[in-house]
Amino acid sequence: MKFNFSILLLLLNLFGINSKVSSQEQKLDHPEKPNVVFILADDVGYGDIGVYGGKVPTPNIDSLAQQGMLFTDAHSPAALCAPSRYSLLTGSYPYRNGRPGGSWDVNNSSAFSVNGDRTEAGRHITVGEIMQNAGYRTAFFGKMHLGGDVYNENGEVIREKNKLNTMDFSRGVGDGLNEHGFDYWLGLLSGIQHEPYAYFENGNYKPIDPEDPADNSSTHLLKNGFYKVSENGLSEIVEAGRVPARADINYDSSQAGIILNLSSG
């Protein structure tokens, strides 16, 4: 299955480490922690990036590579984005949580909680938790496909995909990334191609227009097709054929990368 291009940006920033030391011993006891930036991009092949010989210029990525590490013999645990993302975040094969795919749409329970009772920690530990324990502040931006708990207007958890259009946006999403190692997160609960077509921040619905209320009054239902959004052009919905999908009234799939990039900056 092919997916539209999107970026998962994992930023792990310094937690206020004091870089001034008075002795060599202090340097050894309190080494300065480097910033860590991890980028996962769908549909980018090994040979597409400039530093690996790609023909399309990628100067910023090349600069990061020259200051960091190059992997020349790395392997993906799966040929799809969601299970790969789960494995990168946990260090485990996708099937470790009982689902071959790790997790997909948000009607699934959290990929990190399901079957967590089979582990000593009671959940699947993420790299975010490990970094937090090492003194980092952590953040996550982008598409997720990591599951969670979303609710209808009666407060009932939705577990059927065709009922996601009954989601009460004002109730947000539970068992999200704040509970699994990330101080801050912003993104799409699935991807630009899956409902709900809206952004969520730390578990709360975040309307694209800050003047809109963060409840169902700023949403509508969409079916497959093209939709004109402001003067930027058309937004295409391709995963809501028979069952209409709920979306932010200002949702425009072509702006996802721009919105996430500006927010992460």
Secondary structure as GFF3:
##gff-version 3
##sequence-region A 1 265
A	DSSP	beta_strand	7	13	.	.	.	ID=ss1
A	DSSP	alpha_helix	24	29	.	.	.	ID=ss2
A	DSSP	beta_strand	36	41	.	.	.	ID=ss3
A	DSSP	three_ten_helix	46	48	.	.	.	ID=ss4
A	DSSP	three_ten_helix	50	52	.	.	.	ID=ss5
A	DSSP	alpha_helix	59	67	.	.	.	ID=ss6
A	DSSP	alpha_helix	81	90	.	.	.	ID=ss7
A	DSSP	three_ten_helix	94	97	.	.	.	ID=ss8
A	DSSP	three_ten_helix	116	118	.	.	.	ID=ss9
A	DSSP	alpha_helix	127	133	.	.	.	ID=ss10
A	DSSP	beta_strand	137	143	.	.	.	ID=ss11
A	DSSP	beta_strand	149	150	.	.	.	ID=ss12
A	DSSP	three_ten_helix	161	166	.	.	.	ID=ss13
A	DSSP	three_ten_helix	169	171	.	.	.	ID=ss14
A	DSSP	beta_strand	173	174	.	.	.	ID=ss15
A	DSSP	three_ten_helix	177	180	.	.	.	ID=ss16
A	DSSP	beta_strand	184	188	.	.	.	ID=ss17
A	DSSP	beta_strand	199	201	.	.	.	ID=ss18
A	DSSP	beta_strand	204	206	.	.	.	ID=ss19
A	DSSP	three_ten_helix	216	218	.	.	.	ID=ss20
A	DSSP	beta_strand	219	222	.	.	.	ID=ss21
A	DSSP	beta_strand	225	229	.	.	.	ID=ss22
A	DSSP	beta_strand	233	237	.	.	.	ID=ss23
A	DSSP	beta_strand	245	248	.	.	.	ID=ss24
A	DSSP	three_ten_helix	253	255	.	.	.	ID=ss25
A	DSSP	alpha_helix	256	264	.	.	.	ID=ss26
###
